[in-house]
Amino acid sequence: MLMNGSDSVIPADFSRLFIRAAADGRCESLFGADTLKKAAEAVHRGCICDAGKAGFYFELPFTGRPRMDLLMEYKCAALKSPVKFADGYGYGFQSFFDACANDPSLSDYACGFSFDLSEPSEIPGIYLLPDLEHPNADYVPRMLSWLGGEERTARVMDAFASAPAAWKPYYVGYMKGRPGAPVRLGFFIPQDSQERYFLMPELLMDDLNGYRAFPMTREEHEKLLFLASQARIWDLQFDLYPDGFFSDDLGVSLGLGFGACNPRNTSDCLSGSAAETVMLELESWGMADARWRQMFEACYAVKCVVQENGCRKLTADVLRPNTVKVRFRHGKPFVAKGYLFARSYTLEEYL
């Protein structure tokens, strides 16, 4: 099948990836009827020229109005300074991406935009992430400096340093221009510690209670015990306010064996799996409805021939499940989301 692209390859990739995922009525029931228009505009404004193909994370809440948020990711090694945005705008983050391009220590890192599509006028979030084979927070002071958040550095690094040894700092979410907003801290849990928490979930409860200045509620304890006993918890996220205190928000990312799923028949992988057990439990908590099954039905892996910049190219378009995240607030779960990773890969180019 020949699919026409445009001179802006990344927006064309995104639209093609999204439209296939949203087929069979999923545009309205899973992604939201107005999502494509909003997302395409965001992608166009964040598109970097000559930086290779971008990866996309589709972030889908399992309850409430169908909608999607979007992460758009580049490899730092692919950036060329001065970074050139397709429409010359890039949301005003030219200097940040130039800094990423010019820092050789970041060659294995990924950077990009986090778009809240329910707030289309809002400046997107920015993120910079190390490879999870080498989680670290060494880059964080530089990143905060590039984004004008130097005053947060000391408290952020202190919060990272005081964490349990099993948690490896790797992520900071900072909203430029929102001085009172919290900084989101992310910790990666290595595989050996994931297994330890899975076999002995109370160890995770002990580490959480030791890290935060307030104890978890009984409901939070019970539901976290369930999640830790059914899934490998690989990521924990906390919100740190400027005064150095944590909010009671807690994000928990669940490893549910998605890496072994064939995106061509992801739904078949669910039957009797830990993922199915967890998702059915989230339904009983009121944190999910039937759309979680649609998320898996949206996955695919296909080959197609596209027209890009005057050339015909054989590409592989892939959409696969990435993770499920449960967020707690005020001692109880308040939202669960699924993440799909979408990317187009060039296999062959024709003259």
Backbone torsions as a table, in degrees:
resi	resn	phi	psi	omega
1	MET	NA	131.9	178.0
2	LEU	-98.5	124.4	178.8
3	MET	-119.3	130.4	-177.1
4	ASN	-77.1	136.2	175.0
5	GLY	-105.2	-151.0	177.2
6	SER	-151.5	178.7	177.4
7	ASP	-66.5	-22.1	174.9
8	SER	-94.9	93.1	-170.0
9	VAL	-65.6	-41.5	-174.5
10	ILE	-64.7	-47.9	175.3
11	PRO	-58.9	-36.2	178.3
12	ALA	-65.5	-43.0	175.9
13	ASP	-57.1	-49.0	-176.7
14	PHE	-60.1	-48.8	-177.3
15	SER	-60.2	-41.8	179.7
16	ARG	-64.9	-43.6	179.2
17	LEU	-63.3	-43.5	-176.9
18	PHE	-69.3	-46.5	-174.7
19	ILE	-60.4	-39.3	178.0
20	ARG	-67.2	-40.7	179.7
21	ALA	-64.4	-34.0	-173.6
22	ALA	-88.7	7.6	-179.6
23	ALA	-67.3	172.9	175.6
24	ASP	58.8	35.2	175.6
25	GLY	84.6	-0.8	-176.5
26	ARG	-72.9	-18.9	178.4
27	CYS	-56.3	-46.2	-178.3
28	GLU	-81.6	-39.7	-170.2
29	SER	-88.0	-22.1	-176.8
30	LEU	-117.1	-50.4	-172.6
31	PHE	-91.3	-28.8	-174.5
32	GLY	103.3	131.1	-171.5
33	ALA	-61.7	-31.2	-176.8
34	ASP	-98.2	9.1	-173.0
35	THR	-69.6	-42.5	-175.3
36	LEU	-58.0	-44.9	-179.3
37	LYS	-61.7	-46.2	-179.5
38	LYS	-65.3	-44.4	-176.8
39	ALA	-68.0	-40.3	-179.3
40	ALA	-62.6	-39.0	177.6
41	GLU	-65.8	-43.5	178.9
42	ALA	-62.1	-44.0	-179.1
43	VAL	-63.6	-42.1	179.8
44	HIS	-60.1	-43.7	-177.0
45	ARG	-72.6	-22.4	178.9
46	GLY	-100.0	4.4	-174.3
47	CYS	-73.5	125.2	178.5
48	ILE	-101.0	128.7	-179.9
49	CYS	-75.6	148.3	173.7
50	ASP	55.2	39.2	179.0
51	ALA	-123.7	20.0	-179.3
52	GLY	75.4	-173.8	-179.4
53	LYS	-81.4	141.2	178.6
54	ALA	-87.7	153.9	169.4
55	GLY	-102.4	152.1	-177.5
56	PHE	-129.3	137.7	171.3
57	TYR	-111.3	120.5	175.4
58	PHE	-91.2	119.8	-176.6
59	GLU	-105.6	116.1	-168.4
60	LEU	-124.2	114.2	173.9
61	PRO	-71.1	146.5	-176.4
62	PHE	-91.7	-2.9	177.3
63	THR	-138.7	170.8	178.8
64	GLY	80.5	-165.8	179.9
65	ARG	-63.8	132.0	177.5
66	PRO	-58.7	127.5	180.0
67	ARG	-162.1	174.2	179.7
68	MET	-145.6	139.0	164.6
69	ASP	-105.1	166.7	-167.9
70	LEU	-141.7	134.2	169.2
71	LEU	-111.3	136.5	-177.8
72	MET	-123.7	120.2	-165.0
73	GLU	-123.9	138.3	173.2
74	TYR	-122.9	154.6	169.6
75	LYS	-83.6	131.4	-178.6
76	CYS	-59.3	-34.9	-178.6
77	ALA	-63.2	-21.6	-178.0
78	ALA	-87.8	-9.9	-178.4
79	LEU	-77.6	144.2	177.9
80	LYS	-124.2	124.5	-179.3
81	SER	-87.4	136.8	-2.2
82	PRO	-74.6	134.7	-179.8
83	VAL	-65.9	135.1	-178.9
84	LYS	-114.9	120.9	176.2
85	PHE	-88.6	148.4	-173.9
86	ALA	-57.9	-36.5	179.3
87	ASP	-109.8	12.6	176.6
88	GLY	74.6	10.6	-173.1
89	TYR	-110.7	-68.2	178.4
90	GLY	64.0	25.4	176.6
91	TYR	61.3	17.3	177.9
92	GLY	83.7	14.3	-176.6
93	PHE	-104.2	26.4	-179.7
94	GLN	-53.6	-47.7	-174.7
95	SER	-66.2	-34.3	178.3
96	PHE	-64.0	-48.5	-178.2
97	PHE	-70.2	-32.5	173.4
98	ASP	-62.1	-41.9	178.8
99	ALA	-62.4	-41.8	177.4
100	CYS	-62.0	-40.0	-179.1
101	ALA	-68.1	-32.1	-173.4
102	ASN	-91.1	-5.0	-176.6
103	ASP	-101.7	103.3	-175.6
104	PRO	-63.5	-21.9	179.8
105	SER	-70.7	-10.5	-178.3
106	LEU	-101.1	14.0	-173.1
107	SER	-61.1	-28.1	179.3
108	ASP	-94.3	5.7	-176.5
109	TYR	-91.2	163.5	172.2
110	ALA	-118.0	147.6	178.7
111	CYS	-139.8	161.2	179.2
112	GLY	171.5	-166.8	-177.4
113	PHE	-108.4	147.3	171.5
114	SER	-118.2	110.5	-173.9
115	PHE	-99.8	123.3	169.9
116	ASP	-91.8	98.7	-172.5
117	LEU	-75.2	-10.5	174.5
118	SER	-79.9	-12.0	177.2
119	GLU	-125.9	72.7	-170.4
120	PRO	-63.3	-22.1	-179.3
121	SER	-86.8	-8.2	-175.2
122	GLU	-78.8	141.5	174.1
123	ILE	-64.2	133.5	-176.4
124	PRO	-69.9	161.6	170.8
125	GLY	-75.7	160.1	178.7
126	ILE	-122.1	141.4	176.2
127	TYR	-138.5	155.9	178.1
128	LEU	-141.1	124.8	-172.4
129	LEU	-132.2	135.6	172.0
130	PRO	-76.7	162.8	171.2
131	ASP	-62.1	135.3	-176.8
132	LEU	-69.8	-9.1	170.0
133	GLU	-69.6	-21.5	-178.2
134	HIS	-137.2	64.5	-179.1
135	PRO	-66.3	140.0	179.6
136	ASN	-165.0	168.6	176.0
137	ALA	-121.6	17.2	-177.9
138	ASP	-60.9	-30.7	-176.2
139	TYR	-80.2	-14.7	-168.9
140	VAL	-60.5	-46.0	178.2
141	PRO	-57.5	-40.3	178.2
142	ARG	-64.2	-45.1	-178.5
143	MET	-60.6	-47.4	-179.9
144	LEU	-63.0	-36.2	177.3
145	SER	-64.1	-43.6	179.3
146	TRP	-62.8	-29.1	-177.3
147	LEU	-98.1	5.0	178.5
148	GLY	78.3	24.2	-178.6
149	GLY	-112.8	32.3	-175.5
150	GLU	-56.4	-32.6	-176.2
151	GLU	-67.6	-14.9	179.1
152	ARG	-87.8	-14.0	-167.4
153	THR	-58.9	-48.9	-174.0
154	ALA	-61.2	-46.3	-178.3
155	ARG	-67.9	-38.2	178.6
156	VAL	-63.0	-46.9	-177.5
157	MET	-68.7	-33.6	175.4
158	ASP	-64.5	-41.2	179.8
159	ALA	-65.7	-38.3	176.1
160	PHE	-64.9	-44.0	-175.4
161	ALA	-66.6	-26.1	-176.3
162	SER	-90.2	3.0	-177.1
163	ALA	-76.3	158.4	175.3
164	PRO	-56.2	150.2	-175.6
165	ALA	-61.5	-26.5	-178.6
166	ALA	-72.9	-15.4	-176.8
167	TRP	-98.6	126.6	-178.7
168	LYS	-106.6	112.3	179.8
169	PRO	-59.8	136.8	178.9
170	TYR	-150.8	-9.1	-171.7
171	TYR	-143.7	139.5	170.9
172	VAL	-132.7	125.6	174.0
173	GLY	-104.9	115.2	-176.5
174	TYR	-125.6	127.4	179.6
175	MET	-94.9	102.4	178.5
176	LYS	-60.2	135.6	177.6
177	GLY	86.4	3.9	177.7
178	ARG	-124.4	77.1	-170.9
179	PRO	-61.1	-27.8	-179.6
180	GLY	-89.7	-4.9	-175.6
181	ALA	-75.9	151.5	177.3
182	PRO	-71.8	158.0	169.3
183	VAL	-95.7	132.0	178.5
184	ARG	-89.8	127.4	179.1
185	LEU	-106.2	131.6	179.7
186	GLY	-118.3	135.4	178.0
187	PHE	-120.1	130.0	173.7
188	PHE	-89.5	136.5	177.9
189	ILE	-103.8	110.9	-179.2
190	PRO	-61.5	163.1	-171.0
191	GLN	-59.6	-40.6	-178.6
192	ASP	-64.6	-36.6	178.0
193	SER	-75.0	-33.4	173.4
194	GLN	-57.3	-44.1	-178.5
195	GLU	-67.3	-38.0	179.7
196	ARG	-64.5	-44.3	177.9
197	TYR	-66.0	-34.7	179.7
198	PHE	-65.7	-41.4	-178.7
199	LEU	-77.6	-30.6	-178.3
200	MET	-135.1	75.5	-174.5
201	PRO	-57.1	-27.3	179.9
202	GLU	-62.7	-24.1	177.2
203	LEU	-63.9	-37.5	176.3
204	LEU	-65.4	-41.8	178.6
205	MET	-60.1	-42.0	179.1
206	ASP	-62.7	-42.9	-178.9
207	ASP	-67.0	-39.8	178.1
208	LEU	-64.9	-44.6	179.3
209	ASN	-66.0	-31.8	178.7
210	GLY	-75.1	-24.0	-175.9
211	TYR	-88.0	-44.2	-179.8
212	ARG	-85.5	153.7	-175.8
213	ALA	-82.9	2.3	-179.3
214	PHE	-135.6	146.4	-178.4
215	PRO	-76.4	155.0	175.9
216	MET	-76.1	155.3	177.6
217	THR	-75.5	166.7	178.8
218	ARG	-61.5	-42.6	-179.8
219	GLU	-63.7	-43.6	178.8
220	GLU	-60.5	-43.4	-179.8
221	HIS	-60.8	-48.3	-177.1
222	GLU	-64.1	-42.2	-176.4
223	LYS	-75.4	-35.2	174.9
224	LEU	-66.8	-37.7	175.7
225	LEU	-58.4	-44.0	178.4
226	PHE	-60.7	-50.3	-177.9
227	LEU	-60.4	-42.8	-178.8
228	ALA	-67.4	-26.9	-178.7
229	SER	-85.9	-11.8	-177.2
230	GLN	-112.6	-23.4	-175.3
231	ALA	-133.5	160.4	172.2
232	ARG	-87.8	113.3	179.0
233	ILE	-81.0	116.1	-172.4
234	TRP	-112.3	-5.8	-176.2
235	ASP	-152.0	134.2	175.3
236	LEU	-125.6	137.8	-178.8
237	GLN	-131.0	138.2	-178.6
238	PHE	-130.6	153.6	176.8
239	ASP	-108.2	121.5	-176.6
240	LEU	-109.2	121.8	-179.2
241	TYR	-83.4	162.9	-177.8
242	PRO	-57.1	-26.1	-179.4
243	ASP	-81.1	1.1	177.9
244	GLY	92.2	0.9	179.8
245	PHE	-98.5	147.3	176.4
246	PHE	-85.0	147.1	166.1
247	SER	-76.6	176.6	177.7
248	ASP	-91.7	13.3	174.6
249	ASP	-74.6	139.8	177.1
250	LEU	-142.9	126.5	176.0
251	GLY	-107.3	133.9	-177.4
252	VAL	-127.5	117.2	178.3
253	SER	-98.1	135.2	-170.1
254	LEU	-109.5	126.8	170.8
255	GLY	-85.7	115.0	-173.7
256	LEU	-122.1	24.1	176.2
257	GLY	76.2	21.2	-177.4
258	PHE	-65.5	-25.9	-179.3
259	GLY	-61.1	-24.4	-179.7
260	ALA	-89.1	-4.0	-177.0
261	CYS	-81.2	136.5	171.9
262	ASN	-81.4	118.6	-176.8
263	PRO	-62.0	-16.0	178.3
264	ARG	-73.8	-23.6	178.9
265	ASN	-145.5	53.8	-177.0
266	THR	-59.6	-37.3	-178.4
267	SER	-59.8	-33.7	-179.7
268	ASP	-66.6	-24.1	-179.6
269	CYS	-74.9	-14.1	-172.3
270	LEU	-77.9	-35.5	-170.8
271	SER	-56.0	118.6	178.6
272	GLY	73.5	9.0	-175.3
273	SER	-89.7	166.8	174.3
274	ALA	-62.0	-34.5	178.7
275	ALA	-61.2	-44.3	178.7
276	GLU	-63.5	-42.9	178.9
277	THR	-58.9	-46.2	-178.6
278	VAL	-66.9	-44.2	-177.4
279	MET	-65.6	-38.3	176.6
280	LEU	-65.3	-35.8	176.7
281	GLU	-67.6	-40.5	176.8
282	LEU	-61.8	-36.0	174.0
283	GLU	-59.3	-44.3	-178.3
284	SER	-66.7	-24.6	176.5
285	TRP	-81.4	-8.8	-174.1
286	GLY	82.6	16.4	-177.8
287	MET	-98.9	-0.2	179.4
288	ALA	-155.1	152.6	170.8
289	ASP	-126.1	-162.9	-171.6
290	ALA	-65.0	-12.0	-174.6
291	ARG	-69.3	-17.6	179.0
292	TRP	-61.6	-31.5	176.7
293	ARG	-68.8	-34.7	177.3
294	GLN	-64.2	-32.1	177.9
295	MET	-58.9	-41.9	179.6
296	PHE	-73.5	-33.4	177.3
297	GLU	-66.5	-23.1	-178.5
298	ALA	-74.9	-14.9	-173.9
299	CYS	-73.6	153.5	-179.3
300	TYR	-166.8	167.9	168.2
301	ALA	-146.9	117.0	-176.0
302	VAL	-137.0	158.3	170.7
303	LYS	-108.5	142.6	175.6
304	CYS	-153.3	158.7	176.0
305	VAL	-100.3	126.9	-178.9
306	VAL	-122.7	158.8	176.3
307	GLN	-101.0	115.1	-178.7
308	GLU	-130.0	119.6	175.9
309	ASN	51.1	42.6	176.7
310	GLY	83.2	1.2	-179.4
311	CYS	-117.3	147.5	172.3
312	ARG	-92.1	130.1	-175.7
313	LYS	-131.9	136.4	171.6
314	LEU	-83.9	122.4	-177.3
315	THR	-124.4	156.8	169.8
316	ALA	-112.1	120.7	176.1
317	ASP	-102.9	127.1	-174.5
318	VAL	-130.7	133.8	171.7
319	LEU	-130.9	118.4	-174.9
320	ARG	-136.6	154.9	177.9
321	PRO	-68.6	141.3	-178.5
322	ASN	-110.2	-56.7	-179.5
323	THR	-163.8	171.1	169.9
324	VAL	-122.7	135.1	179.7
325	LYS	-121.7	135.1	174.6
326	VAL	-115.2	127.5	177.7
327	ARG	-107.5	135.6	176.5
328	PHE	-107.2	145.0	175.7
329	ARG	-148.8	137.4	-177.8
330	HIS	55.2	35.3	173.4
331	GLY	78.2	14.6	178.4
332	LYS	-148.4	154.6	178.2
333	PRO	-65.9	138.1	180.0
334	PHE	-126.9	-15.4	174.4
335	VAL	-158.3	144.7	171.9
336	ALA	-127.0	139.5	-176.9
337	LYS	-134.7	149.5	172.0
338	GLY	-108.7	149.4	-179.9
339	TYR	-122.8	128.7	174.0
340	LEU	-112.9	139.4	176.5
341	PHE	-104.9	129.2	-177.7
342	ALA	-125.3	135.4	177.5
343	ARG	-158.7	148.7	173.7
344	SER	-106.8	137.2	-178.9
345	TYR	-122.0	130.6	176.4
346	THR	-80.8	123.7	-179.4
347	LEU	-99.1	-37.7	-175.2
348	GLU	-158.5	143.9	-179.5
349	GLU	-117.5	135.5	-179.3
350	TYR	-108.3	144.1	176.9
351	LEU	-76.1	NA	NA
